[in-house]
Amino acid sequence: MKQKTMDMTKGPILKQMSVFALPVLLGMLCQRIYNFADVYIVGRYLGDNALAAVSISGVVMYLLFSLIMGLTTGVSVVISQYYGAKNEQGIRATFVSSIYVALAGSVLITLLGLVTLDPLLQILQTSEELKGDAKAYMYIIYAGSFATMLYNWISAVLRSLGNSVIPFVFIIVSSILNVVLDIAFVSWIPMGVAGAAIATVLSQLISGITCLIYALKVLPVLRIKRREFGFQREISKQILVYGIPTALQMSVISISDLALQGVVNTYGTAMIVAYGVCTKVEGLGFQLADAIGTSVGTFTGQNIGAGDLGRVKKGVNAGYLMNVICYGLFCPAVFLLASPIMKAFTDNPDSIRYGAEYMRMFSLFFLAGGILVVYHNILRAAGDVTFTVLIGASEVVIRISCALLFPKLFGYFGLWLVSPLTWLGAMAVGGIRYYSGRWKNKAVNFVGQRGKTG
């Protein structure tokens, strides 16, 4: 296959994974600009109430958008295994089937979002003064879920083939556009929080369309003839076998996030603002883990397809090292700059104090979260998807238990202990599974199966 891809089944492991992960990280950082732009511009031009509403919206949206991430992860795993097995027909068949899966997923997300919006805001104990802005923001995001699916889908396809550059290039353009549109729709044209949502949807749509067009031009394997567009049930089933457990795992984790957000909401607007800004910084930090994890997942999928389990283990070790290096730089920076970061988003002294405390706390434990993401990706790409759901369930149990218990024991400061203990506990569960070696049995079942189209 003479195309712009990366064969990760041979060659220097750490170099390959680092070269692959860097554009993924930069692309994720650009996506994170969407969220920071929304938060910053909304907070500066519309005030703390609007900022709190957008912060609550982010937590709720992740619950349903877990379906997008799960389905696109299923696409990536199956294609990477076919690529490792050097099965071009399987790649093409999976690409076609993934189109149907992505379209169906977009419709489902929109419908679920509209139906569950009011109950979720009620569960989160959202006050009446915040509910209007939260609903206005989320209605638009849900209506534009196709745009989010489009970019994440084509990015997953490209990354499974070892190409992490094309998604990065087009997300840069989209990020710049999003900032410009945010300012235009919130400041110049007074559209309120709805303007920020419209800016995000338009930016994602443009990014997805341009990325798809360019990918079809540079990657011949993705140019599908009309006769190949038939729905293939078995391939779609393979995607869902990986995608649904992944979506379920991400969803149950987001449920625990909702529980924590619900507790935070009882402490008032200052706490909501602080927590909202901190979750943005936390999310930024996890971009490092997600980029490394994506590299581990693609590396694992290709080498599972090639039948080289020994190389998979070396890839995990490389993932450990990459996490140590990245968080060795990121965490001290967050710890030292916690107060200035909060002051960039709000002038409320209580919010600044709360946020600085939380940032300093979670910065001490970020490495555990990064290693946890490595375990998620190695097990998922090796076919051990059911256990990744169990890891997610452990996160839910720990987070909800701590969220309900710790504030009673330590006051609001107990909230800052919830995420760190959750990462440590879930990391331990994932580590036990990985070092038990039982995931290898799952992987062996897939070796040889990717030599033919499902």
C-alpha positions as a Markdown table, in Angstrom:
| # | Residue | x | y | z |
|---|---|---|---|---|
| 1 | Met | 0.0 | 0.0 | 0.0 |
| 2 | Lys | 1.9 | 3.0 | -1.3 |
| 3 | Gln | 0.3 | 5.7 | 0.8 |
| 4 | Lys | 0.9 | 8.1 | 3.6 |
| 5 | Thr | 0.7 | 5.7 | 6.5 |
| 6 | Met | 2.9 | 4.2 | 9.2 |
| 7 | Asp | 3.6 | 0.5 | 9.6 |
| 8 | Met | 4.3 | 0.1 | 13.3 |
| 9 | Thr | 4.9 | -3.7 | 13.1 |
| 10 | Lys | 8.6 | -3.1 | 12.5 |
| 11 | Gly | 11.3 | -0.5 | 13.3 |
| 12 | Pro | 12.3 | 1.5 | 16.4 |
| 13 | Ile | 9.4 | 1.4 | 18.9 |
| 14 | Leu | 9.8 | 4.5 | 21.0 |
| 15 | Lys | 10.6 | 6.7 | 18.0 |
| 16 | Gln | 7.6 | 5.4 | 16.1 |
| 17 | Met | 5.2 | 5.9 | 19.0 |
| 18 | Ser | 6.6 | 9.3 | 19.8 |
| 19 | Val | 6.4 | 10.5 | 16.1 |
| 20 | Phe | 2.8 | 9.2 | 16.0 |
| 21 | Ala | 1.8 | 10.6 | 19.3 |
| 22 | Leu | 3.1 | 14.2 | 18.8 |
| 23 | Pro | 0.6 | 15.2 | 16.0 |
| 24 | Val | -2.2 | 13.5 | 18.0 |
| 25 | Leu | -1.3 | 15.5 | 21.1 |
| 26 | Leu | -1.1 | 18.8 | 19.1 |
| 27 | Gly | -4.4 | 18.0 | 17.5 |
| 28 | Met | -6.0 | 17.3 | 20.8 |
| 29 | Leu | -4.6 | 20.5 | 22.2 |
| 30 | Cys | -6.2 | 22.4 | 19.3 |
| 31 | Gln | -9.5 | 20.7 | 20.1 |
| 32 | Arg | -9.1 | 21.7 | 23.7 |
| 33 | Ile | -8.8 | 25.3 | 22.5 |
| 34 | Tyr | -12.5 | 25.0 | 21.5 |
| 35 | Asn | -13.4 | 24.4 | 25.1 |
| 36 | Phe | -11.0 | 27.0 | 26.5 |
| 37 | Ala | -12.2 | 29.6 | 24.0 |
| 38 | Asp | -15.8 | 28.9 | 25.0 |
| 39 | Val | -15.0 | 29.1 | 28.7 |
| 40 | Tyr | -12.8 | 32.2 | 28.5 |
| 41 | Ile | -15.0 | 34.2 | 26.1 |
| 42 | Val | -18.2 | 33.3 | 27.8 |
| 43 | Gly | -16.8 | 34.1 | 31.3 |
| 44 | Arg | -15.3 | 37.4 | 30.2 |
| 45 | Tyr | -18.2 | 38.7 | 28.1 |
| 46 | Leu | -21.3 | 37.0 | 29.7 |
| 47 | Gly | -20.3 | 36.6 | 33.4 |
| 48 | Asp | -20.0 | 33.8 | 36.0 |
| 49 | Asn | -23.5 | 32.5 | 35.6 |
| 50 | Ala | -23.1 | 31.9 | 31.9 |
| 51 | Leu | -19.7 | 30.4 | 32.6 |
| 52 | Ala | -21.1 | 28.0 | 35.2 |
| 53 | Ala | -23.9 | 27.0 | 32.8 |
| 54 | Val | -21.3 | 26.1 | 30.1 |
| 55 | Ser | -19.2 | 24.2 | 32.6 |
| 56 | Ile | -22.2 | 22.1 | 33.6 |
| 57 | Ser | -23.0 | 21.5 | 30.0 |
| 58 | Gly | -19.6 | 20.1 | 29.4 |
| 59 | Val | -20.1 | 17.4 | 32.0 |
| 60 | Val | -23.5 | 16.4 | 30.6 |
| 61 | Met | -22.4 | 16.4 | 27.0 |
| 62 | Tyr | -19.6 | 14.0 | 27.7 |
| 63 | Leu | -22.1 | 11.3 | 28.8 |
| 64 | Leu | -23.7 | 11.0 | 25.3 |
| 65 | Phe | -20.5 | 11.9 | 23.3 |
| 66 | Ser | -19.0 | 8.8 | 24.9 |
| 67 | Leu | -20.9 | 7.0 | 22.3 |
| 68 | Ile | -19.0 | 8.9 | 19.6 |
| 69 | Met | -15.7 | 8.1 | 21.1 |
| 70 | Gly | -16.6 | 4.5 | 21.6 |
| 71 | Leu | -17.8 | 3.9 | 18.1 |
| 72 | Thr | -14.9 | 5.6 | 16.5 |
| 73 | Thr | -12.5 | 3.6 | 18.7 |
| 74 | Gly | -14.2 | 0.4 | 17.4 |
| 75 | Val | -13.5 | 1.6 | 13.9 |
| 76 | Ser | -9.8 | 2.3 | 14.7 |
| 77 | Val | -9.2 | -1.1 | 16.4 |
| 78 | Val | -10.6 | -3.1 | 13.5 |
| 79 | Ile | -8.9 | -1.2 | 10.8 |
| 80 | Ser | -5.5 | -1.2 | 12.6 |
| 81 | Gln | -5.7 | -5.0 | 12.9 |
| 82 | Tyr | -6.5 | -5.4 | 9.2 |
| 83 | Tyr | -3.6 | -3.0 | 8.4 |
| 84 | Gly | -1.2 | -5.0 | 10.6 |
| 85 | Ala | -2.4 | -8.2 | 8.8 |
| 86 | Lys | -1.7 | -6.4 | 5.4 |
| 87 | Asn | -5.4 | -7.0 | 4.4 |
| 88 | Glu | -6.4 | -4.1 | 2.1 |
| 89 | Gln | -9.8 | -5.6 | 1.3 |
| 90 | Gly | -10.5 | -5.7 | 5.1 |
| 91 | Ile | -9.6 | -2.1 | 5.5 |
| 92 | Arg | -11.9 | -1.0 | 2.7 |
| 93 | Ala | -14.8 | -3.1 | 3.9 |
| 94 | Thr | -14.4 | -1.7 | 7.4 |
| 95 | Phe | -14.2 | 1.9 | 6.1 |
| 96 | Val | -17.5 | 1.4 | 4.3 |
| 97 | Ser | -19.2 | -0.2 | 7.2 |
| 98 | Ser | -18.0 | 2.5 | 9.6 |
| 99 | Ile | -19.9 | 5.1 | 7.5 |
| 100 | Tyr | -23.2 | 3.4 | 8.3 |
| 101 | Val | -22.2 | 3.0 | 12.0 |
| 102 | Ala | -21.2 | 6.7 | 12.3 |
| 103 | Leu | -24.4 | 7.9 | 10.7 |
| 104 | Ala | -26.6 | 5.8 | 12.9 |
| 105 | Gly | -24.6 | 6.9 | 15.9 |
| 106 | Ser | -25.1 | 10.5 | 15.1 |
| 107 | Val | -28.9 | 10.2 | 14.9 |
| 108 | Leu | -29.0 | 8.2 | 18.1 |
| 109 | Ile | -26.9 | 10.8 | 20.0 |
| 110 | Thr | -29.1 | 13.7 | 18.8 |
| 111 | Leu | -32.3 | 11.9 | 19.9 |
| 112 | Leu | -30.9 | 10.8 | 23.2 |
| 113 | Gly | -29.5 | 14.2 | 23.9 |
| 114 | Leu | -32.8 | 16.0 | 23.4 |
| 115 | Val | -34.8 | 13.4 | 25.4 |
| 116 | Thr | -32.5 | 13.3 | 28.4 |
| 117 | Leu | -31.5 | 16.9 | 28.7 |
| 118 | Asp | -34.1 | 18.0 | 31.3 |
| 119 | Pro | -33.8 | 14.9 | 33.5 |
| 120 | Leu | -29.9 | 15.2 | 33.5 |
| 121 | Leu | -30.0 | 18.9 | 34.5 |
| 122 | Gln | -32.5 | 18.0 | 37.2 |
| 123 | Ile | -30.2 | 15.1 | 38.5 |
| 124 | Leu | -27.3 | 17.6 | 38.6 |
| 125 | Gln | -29.4 | 19.9 | 40.8 |
| 126 | Thr | -28.9 | 22.7 | 38.3 |
| 127 | Ser | -30.4 | 26.0 | 39.6 |
| 128 | Glu | -33.1 | 27.8 | 37.7 |
| 129 | Glu | -30.7 | 30.8 | 37.0 |
| 130 | Leu | -28.3 | 28.5 | 35.2 |
| 131 | Lys | -30.7 | 26.0 | 33.6 |
| 132 | Gly | -31.8 | 28.3 | 30.7 |
| 133 | Asp | -28.2 | 29.0 | 29.4 |
| 134 | Ala | -27.2 | 25.3 | 29.9 |
| 135 | Lys | -30.2 | 24.1 | 27.8 |
| 136 | Ala | -29.6 | 26.7 | 25.1 |
| 137 | Tyr | -25.9 | 25.6 | 24.8 |
| 138 | Met | -26.6 | 21.9 | 24.8 |
| 139 | Tyr | -29.5 | 21.9 | 22.3 |
| 140 | Ile | -27.2 | 23.3 | 19.7 |
| 141 | Ile | -24.4 | 21.0 | 20.5 |
| 142 | Tyr | -26.7 | 17.9 | 20.3 |
| 143 | Ala | -28.2 | 19.1 | 17.1 |
| 144 | Gly | -24.7 | 19.4 | 15.6 |
| 145 | Ser | -23.5 | 16.0 | 16.9 |
| 146 | Phe | -23.0 | 14.9 | 13.2 |
| 147 | Ala | -20.2 | 17.4 | 13.0 |
| 148 | Thr | -18.5 | 16.0 | 16.1 |
| 149 | Met | -18.9 | 12.4 | 14.8 |
| 150 | Leu | -17.6 | 13.3 | 11.3 |
| 151 | Tyr | -14.2 | 14.6 | 12.5 |
| 152 | Asn | -13.7 | 11.9 | 15.2 |
| 153 | Trp | -14.6 | 9.2 | 12.7 |
| 154 | Ile | -12.3 | 10.2 | 9.9 |
| 155 | Ser | -9.5 | 10.9 | 12.4 |
| 156 | Ala | -9.9 | 7.4 | 13.9 |
| 157 | Val | -9.7 | 5.9 | 10.4 |
| 158 | Leu | -6.5 | 7.8 | 9.6 |
| 159 | Arg | -4.8 | 7.1 | 12.9 |
| 160 | Ser | -5.5 | 3.4 | 12.6 |
| 161 | Leu | -3.4 | 3.5 | 9.4 |
| 162 | Gly | -0.6 | 5.2 | 11.3 |
| 163 | Asn | -1.4 | 8.7 | 9.9 |
| 164 | Ser | -1.7 | 11.2 | 12.7 |
| 165 | Val | -0.7 | 14.2 | 10.7 |
| 166 | Ile | -3.7 | 14.9 | 8.5 |
| 167 | Pro | -6.2 | 15.2 | 11.4 |
| 168 | Phe | -3.7 | 17.6 | 13.1 |
| 169 | Val | -3.4 | 19.9 | 10.1 |
| 170 | Phe | -7.1 | 20.4 | 9.7 |
| 171 | Ile | -7.9 | 20.8 | 13.4 |
| 172 | Ile | -5.5 | 23.7 | 13.5 |
| 173 | Val | -7.5 | 25.6 | 11.0 |
| 174 | Ser | -10.7 | 24.6 | 12.8 |
| 175 | Ser | -9.3 | 25.8 | 16.1 |
| 176 | Ile | -8.4 | 29.2 | 14.8 |
| 177 | Leu | -11.8 | 29.5 | 13.1 |
| 178 | Asn | -13.5 | 28.5 | 16.4 |
| 179 | Val | -11.8 | 31.3 | 18.3 |
| 180 | Val | -12.8 | 33.9 | 15.7 |
| 181 | Leu | -16.4 | 32.7 | 15.6 |
| 182 | Asp | -16.6 | 32.6 | 19.4 |
| 183 | Ile | -15.6 | 36.2 | 19.6 |
| 184 | Ala | -18.0 | 37.1 | 16.7 |
| 185 | Phe | -21.1 | 35.3 | 18.0 |
| 186 | Val | -20.6 | 36.2 | 21.7 |
| 187 | Ser | -19.1 | 39.7 | 21.6 |
| 188 | Trp | -19.7 | 41.3 | 18.3 |
| 189 | Ile | -23.1 | 39.6 | 17.7 |
| 190 | Pro | -24.8 | 39.2 | 21.1 |
| 191 | Met | -26.0 | 35.6 | 20.8 |
| 192 | Gly | -25.2 | 34.6 | 24.4 |
| 193 | Val | -24.0 | 31.1 | 25.2 |
| 194 | Ala | -25.8 | 29.9 | 22.0 |
| 195 | Gly | -23.2 | 31.8 | 20.0 |
| 196 | Ala | -20.4 | 29.8 | 21.6 |
| 197 | Ala | -22.2 | 26.5 | 20.8 |
| 198 | Ile | -22.8 | 27.5 | 17.2 |
| 199 | Ala | -19.1 | 28.5 | 16.8 |
| 200 | Thr | -18.0 | 25.0 | 18.1 |
| 201 | Val | -20.4 | 23.1 | 15.8 |
| 202 | Leu | -19.4 | 25.1 | 12.7 |
| 203 | Ser | -15.7 | 24.7 | 13.4 |
| 204 | Gln | -16.0 | 20.9 | 13.9 |
| 205 | Leu | -18.0 | 20.6 | 10.8 |
| 206 | Ile | -15.5 | 22.4 | 8.6 |
| 207 | Ser | -12.7 | 20.4 | 10.2 |
| 208 | Gly | -14.4 | 17.1 | 9.5 |
| 209 | Ile | -15.3 | 17.9 | 5.9 |
| 210 | Thr | -11.9 | 19.2 | 4.9 |
| 211 | Cys | -10.1 | 16.3 | 6.6 |
| 212 | Leu | -12.3 | 13.8 | 4.8 |
| 213 | Ile | -11.8 | 15.4 | 1.4 |
| 214 | Tyr | -8.0 | 15.5 | 1.8 |
| 215 | Ala | -7.8 | 12.0 | 3.2 |
| 216 | Leu | -9.6 | 10.6 | 0.1 |
| 217 | Lys | -7.1 | 12.4 | -2.1 |
| 218 | Val | -3.9 | 11.2 | -0.5 |
| 219 | Leu | -5.0 | 7.7 | 0.6 |
| 220 | Pro | -6.0 | 5.5 | -2.3 |
| 221 | Val | -7.2 | 2.7 | -0.1 |
| 222 | Leu | -10.0 | 4.9 | 1.1 |
| 223 | Arg | -11.4 | 5.6 | -2.4 |
| 224 | Ile | -14.4 | 3.3 | -2.5 |
| 225 | Lys | -16.1 | 2.3 | -5.7 |
| 226 | Arg | -19.9 | 2.5 | -5.9 |
| 227 | Arg | -20.2 | -1.3 | -5.9 |
| 228 | Glu | -18.4 | -1.5 | -2.6 |
| 229 | Phe | -20.9 | 0.6 | -0.7 |
| 230 | Gly | -23.1 | -2.3 | 0.3 |
| 231 | Phe | -23.7 | -2.8 | 4.1 |
| 232 | Gln | -21.6 | -5.6 | 5.5 |
| 233 | Arg | -23.2 | -7.0 | 8.6 |
| 234 | Glu | -20.3 | -9.0 | 9.9 |
| 235 | Ile | -17.8 | -6.1 | 9.6 |
| 236 | Ser | -20.3 | -3.7 | 11.3 |
| 237 | Lys | -20.6 | -6.3 | 14.1 |
| 238 | Gln | -16.8 | -6.3 | 14.5 |
| 239 | Ile | -16.8 | -2.5 | 14.9 |
| 240 | Leu | -19.6 | -2.7 | 17.5 |
| 241 | Val | -18.0 | -5.6 | 19.4 |
| 242 | Tyr | -15.1 | -3.1 | 20.2 |
| 243 | Gly | -17.1 | 0.1 | 20.1 |
| 244 | Ile | -20.1 | -0.6 | 22.3 |
| 245 | Pro | -18.0 | -1.9 | 25.3 |
| 246 | Thr | -15.7 | 1.1 | 24.9 |
| 247 | Ala | -18.7 | 3.5 | 24.8 |
| 248 | Leu | -20.2 | 1.8 | 27.8 |
| 249 | Gln | -16.9 | 2.1 | 29.7 |
| 250 | Met | -16.6 | 5.8 | 28.9 |
| 251 | Ser | -20.3 | 6.3 | 29.7 |
| 252 | Val | -20.1 | 4.8 | 33.1 |
| 253 | Ile | -17.1 | 6.9 | 33.9 |
| 254 | Ser | -19.0 | 10.0 | 32.8 |
| 255 | Ile | -21.8 | 9.0 | 35.1 |
| 256 | Ser | -19.4 | 9.1 | 38.0 |
| 257 | Asp | -18.3 | 12.6 | 36.8 |
| 258 | Leu | -22.0 | 13.6 | 36.8 |
| 259 | Ala | -22.3 | 12.5 | 40.4 |
| 260 | Leu | -19.3 | 14.5 | 41.4 |
| 261 | Gln | -20.6 | 17.6 | 39.5 |
| 262 | Gly | -23.9 | 17.2 | 41.3 |
| 263 | Val | -22.2 | 17.4 | 44.6 |
| 264 | Val | -20.1 | 20.4 | 43.5 |
| 265 | Asn | -23.3 | 22.2 | 42.3 |
| 266 | Thr | -24.6 | 22.2 | 45.9 |
| 267 | Tyr | -21.7 | 24.5 | 47.0 |
| 268 | Gly | -22.8 | 27.5 | 44.8 |
| 269 | Thr | -21.7 | 29.4 | 41.8 |
| 270 | Ala | -18.1 | 30.2 | 43.0 |
| 271 | Met | -17.4 | 26.5 | 43.5 |
| 272 | Ile | -19.0 | 25.6 | 40.1 |
| 273 | Val | -16.9 | 28.1 | 38.3 |
| 274 | Ala | -13.7 | 26.9 | 40.1 |
| 275 | Tyr | -14.5 | 23.2 | 39.3 |
| 276 | Gly | -15.4 | 24.1 | 35.7 |
| 277 | Val | -12.1 | 25.8 | 35.1 |
| 278 | Cys | -10.2 | 23.0 | 36.8 |
| 279 | Thr | -11.8 | 20.3 | 34.7 |
| 280 | Lys | -10.6 | 22.2 | 31.6 |
| 281 | Val | -7.1 | 22.1 | 32.9 |
| 282 | Glu | -7.5 | 18.5 | 34.0 |
| 283 | Gly | -8.8 | 17.7 | 30.5 |
| 284 | Leu | -5.8 | 19.5 | 29.0 |
| 285 | Gly | -3.5 | 17.4 | 31.1 |
| 286 | Phe | -5.2 | 14.2 | 30.0 |
| 287 | Gln | -4.5 | 15.2 | 26.4 |
| 288 | Leu | -1.0 | 13.9 | 27.1 |
| 289 | Ala | -2.3 | 10.6 | 28.3 |
| 290 | Asp | -4.8 | 10.3 | 25.5 |
| 291 | Ala | -2.2 | 11.0 | 22.8 |
| 292 | Ile | 0.1 | 8.4 | 24.3 |
| 293 | Gly | -2.8 | 6.0 | 24.7 |
| 294 | Thr | -3.8 | 6.5 | 21.1 |
| 295 | Ser | -0.3 | 5.7 | 20.1 |
| 296 | Val | -0.3 | 2.6 | 22.3 |
| 297 | Gly | -3.7 | 1.5 | 20.9 |
| 298 | Thr | -2.7 | 1.9 | 17.3 |
| 299 | Phe | 0.7 | 0.2 | 17.9 |
| 300 | Thr | -1.1 | -2.7 | 19.7 |
| 301 | Gly | -3.7 | -3.1 | 17.0 |
| 302 | Gln | -1.3 | -3.3 | 14.2 |
| 303 | Asn | 1.0 | -5.7 | 16.0 |
| 304 | Ile | -1.9 | -7.9 | 17.1 |
| 305 | Gly | -2.9 | -8.1 | 13.5 |
| 306 | Ala | 0.7 | -9.1 | 12.7 |
| 307 | Gly | 0.8 | -11.7 | 15.5 |
| 308 | Asp | 3.7 | -10.1 | 17.4 |
| 309 | Leu | 2.7 | -10.1 | 21.1 |
| 310 | Gly | 6.3 | -9.6 | 22.3 |
| 311 | Arg | 6.4 | -6.3 | 20.4 |
| 312 | Val | 3.1 | -5.2 | 22.0 |
| 313 | Lys | 4.7 | -5.5 | 25.5 |
| 314 | Lys | 7.6 | -3.4 | 24.4 |
| 315 | Gly | 5.1 | -0.8 | 23.2 |
| 316 | Val | 3.5 | -0.7 | 26.6 |
| 317 | Asn | 6.9 | -0.1 | 28.2 |
| 318 | Ala | 7.5 | 2.8 | 25.8 |
| 319 | Gly | 4.1 | 4.1 | 26.8 |
| 320 | Tyr | 5.2 | 4.2 | 30.5 |
| 321 | Leu | 8.3 | 6.1 | 29.6 |
| 322 | Met | 6.5 | 8.7 | 27.5 |
| 323 | Asn | 4.1 | 9.3 | 30.4 |
| 324 | Val | 6.9 | 9.8 | 32.9 |
| 325 | Ile | 8.6 | 12.3 | 30.7 |
| 326 | Cys | 5.4 | 14.3 | 29.8 |
| 327 | Tyr | 4.0 | 14.5 | 33.3 |
| 328 | Gly | 7.4 | 15.2 | 34.7 |
| 329 | Leu | 7.1 | 18.5 | 32.9 |
| 330 | Phe | 3.4 | 19.2 | 33.0 |
| 331 | Cys | 2.6 | 18.6 | 36.7 |
| 332 | Pro | 5.1 | 20.9 | 38.2 |
| 333 | Ala | 4.0 | 23.7 | 35.8 |
| 334 | Val | 0.3 | 23.3 | 36.9 |
| 335 | Phe | 1.2 | 23.2 | 40.6 |
| 336 | Leu | 3.2 | 26.4 | 40.4 |
| 337 | Leu | 0.8 | 28.3 | 38.1 |
| 338 | Ala | -2.5 | 27.3 | 39.6 |
| 339 | Ser | -3.5 | 30.7 | 40.9 |
| 340 | Pro | -2.5 | 32.6 | 37.7 |
| 341 | Ile | -4.5 | 30.1 | 35.6 |
| 342 | Met | -7.6 | 30.7 | 37.7 |
| 343 | Lys | -7.2 | 34.5 | 37.5 |
| 344 | Ala | -7.2 | 34.3 | 33.7 |
| 345 | Phe | -10.8 | 33.0 | 33.8 |
| 346 | Thr | -12.4 | 34.7 | 36.8 |
| 347 | Asp | -12.0 | 37.6 | 39.2 |
| 348 | Asn | -14.0 | 35.9 | 42.0 |
| 349 | Pro | -11.5 | 35.4 | 44.9 |
| 350 | Asp | -13.4 | 32.4 | 46.2 |
| 351 | Ser | -13.3 | 30.7 | 42.8 |
| 352 | Ile | -9.6 | 31.4 | 42.5 |
| 353 | Arg | -8.8 | 29.9 | 45.9 |
| 354 | Tyr | -10.9 | 26.8 | 45.4 |
| 355 | Gly | -9.5 | 26.2 | 41.9 |
| 356 | Ala | -5.9 | 26.7 | 42.9 |
| 357 | Glu | -6.3 | 24.1 | 45.7 |
| 358 | Tyr | -7.8 | 21.6 | 43.4 |
| 359 | Met | -5.2 | 22.0 | 40.7 |
| 360 | Arg | -2.4 | 21.6 | 43.1 |
| 361 | Met | -4.0 | 18.4 | 44.4 |
| 362 | Phe | -4.7 | 16.6 | 41.1 |
| 363 | Ser | -1.3 | 17.7 | 39.7 |
| 364 | Leu | 0.4 | 15.4 | 42.2 |
| 365 | Phe | -1.5 | 12.3 | 40.9 |
| 366 | Phe | -1.6 | 12.9 | 37.1 |
| 367 | Leu | 0.9 | 10.1 | 36.3 |
| 368 | Ala | -1.5 | 7.5 | 37.7 |
| 369 | Gly | -4.2 | 8.7 | 35.3 |
| 370 | Gly | -1.7 | 8.5 | 32.4 |
| 371 | Ile | -0.8 | 4.9 | 33.2 |
| 372 | Leu | -4.5 | 4.1 | 33.5 |
| 373 | Val | -5.0 | 5.3 | 30.0 |
| 374 | Val | -2.2 | 3.0 | 28.8 |
| 375 | Tyr | -4.0 | 0.0 | 30.3 |
| 376 | His | -7.3 | 1.0 | 28.7 |
| 377 | Asn | -5.7 | 1.2 | 25.3 |
| 378 | Ile | -3.6 | -2.0 | 25.4 |
| 379 | Leu | -6.4 | -4.1 | 26.6 |
| 380 | Arg | -9.0 | -2.7 | 24.2 |
| 381 | Ala | -6.8 | -3.0 | 21.2 |
| 382 | Ala | -5.9 | -6.6 | 22.2 |
| 383 | Gly | -9.6 | -7.5 | 22.2 |
| 384 | Asp | -10.0 | -7.6 | 26.0 |
| 385 | Val | -12.8 | -5.0 | 25.8 |
| 386 | Thr | -15.0 | -6.5 | 28.4 |
| 387 | Phe | -12.4 | -5.9 | 31.1 |
| 388 | Thr | -12.0 | -2.3 | 30.1 |
| 389 | Val | -15.7 | -2.0 | 31.1 |
| 390 | Leu | -14.8 | -3.5 | 34.5 |
| 391 | Ile | -12.0 | -0.9 | 34.9 |
| 392 | Gly | -14.5 | 1.8 | 34.1 |
| 393 | Ala | -16.9 | 0.3 | 36.6 |
| 394 | Ser | -14.2 | 0.4 | 39.3 |
| 395 | Glu | -13.8 | 4.1 | 38.5 |
| 396 | Val | -17.5 | 4.7 | 39.0 |
| 397 | Val | -17.6 | 2.9 | 42.3 |
| 398 | Ile | -14.5 | 4.7 | 43.7 |
| 399 | Arg | -15.5 | 8.1 | 42.4 |
| 400 | Ile | -19.2 | 8.0 | 43.6 |
| 401 | Ser | -18.3 | 6.5 | 46.9 |
| 402 | Cys | -15.6 | 9.2 | 47.6 |
| 403 | Ala | -17.8 | 12.0 | 46.3 |
| 404 | Leu | -20.6 | 11.1 | 48.7 |
| 405 | Leu | -18.3 | 10.3 | 51.7 |
| 406 | Phe | -15.4 | 12.6 | 51.6 |
| 407 | Pro | -17.3 | 16.0 | 51.8 |
| 408 | Lys | -18.9 | 14.7 | 55.0 |
| 409 | Leu | -15.5 | 13.9 | 56.4 |
| 410 | Phe | -13.3 | 16.7 | 55.1 |
| 411 | Gly | -15.8 | 19.4 | 53.9 |
| 412 | Tyr | -15.4 | 20.8 | 50.4 |
| 413 | Phe | -11.7 | 19.8 | 50.4 |
| 414 | Gly | -12.8 | 16.2 | 50.3 |
| 415 | Leu | -14.0 | 16.9 | 46.7 |
| 416 | Trp | -10.4 | 17.5 | 45.7 |
| 417 | Leu | -9.4 | 13.9 | 46.8 |
| 418 | Val | -12.0 | 12.2 | 44.6 |
| 419 | Ser | -10.3 | 12.1 | 41.2 |
| 420 | Pro | -6.8 | 11.3 | 42.5 |
| 421 | Leu | -8.0 | 8.3 | 44.4 |
| 422 | Thr | -10.1 | 7.2 | 41.5 |
| 423 | Trp | -7.1 | 7.2 | 39.1 |
| 424 | Leu | -5.0 | 5.3 | 41.6 |
| 425 | Gly | -7.6 | 2.6 | 42.2 |
| 426 | Ala | -8.5 | 2.1 | 38.6 |
| 427 | Met | -4.9 | 2.0 | 37.6 |
| 428 | Ala | -4.3 | -0.8 | 40.0 |
| 429 | Val | -7.2 | -2.8 | 38.5 |
| 430 | Gly | -5.8 | -2.3 | 35.0 |
| 431 | Gly | -2.3 | -3.1 | 36.0 |
| 432 | Ile | -3.4 | -6.4 | 37.7 |
| 433 | Arg | -5.1 | -7.5 | 34.5 |
| 434 | Tyr | -2.2 | -6.5 | 32.2 |
| 435 | Tyr | 0.4 | -8.3 | 34.3 |
| 436 | Ser | -1.7 | -11.4 | 34.7 |
| 437 | Gly | -1.2 | -11.9 | 31.0 |
| 438 | Arg | -4.8 | -13.0 | 30.4 |
| 439 | Trp | -5.3 | -10.4 | 27.7 |
| 440 | Lys | -3.0 | -12.5 | 25.5 |
| 441 | Asn | -5.6 | -15.2 | 25.2 |
| 442 | Lys | -8.0 | -12.6 | 23.7 |
| 443 | Ala | -5.3 | -11.3 | 21.4 |
| 444 | Val | -4.4 | -14.8 | 20.1 |
| 445 | Asn | -8.0 | -15.3 | 19.1 |
| 446 | Phe | -7.7 | -12.4 | 16.6 |
| 447 | Val | -4.4 | -13.4 | 15.1 |
| 448 | Gly | -5.1 | -15.0 | 11.8 |
| 449 | Gln | -8.7 | -13.8 | 11.7 |
| 450 | Arg | -7.5 | -10.5 | 10.3 |
| 451 | Gly | -6.0 | -12.3 | 7.3 |
| 452 | Lys | -9.4 | -12.4 | 5.8 |
| 453 | Thr | -12.3 | -10.0 | 5.5 |
| 454 | Gly | -14.9 | -10.7 | 8.3 |
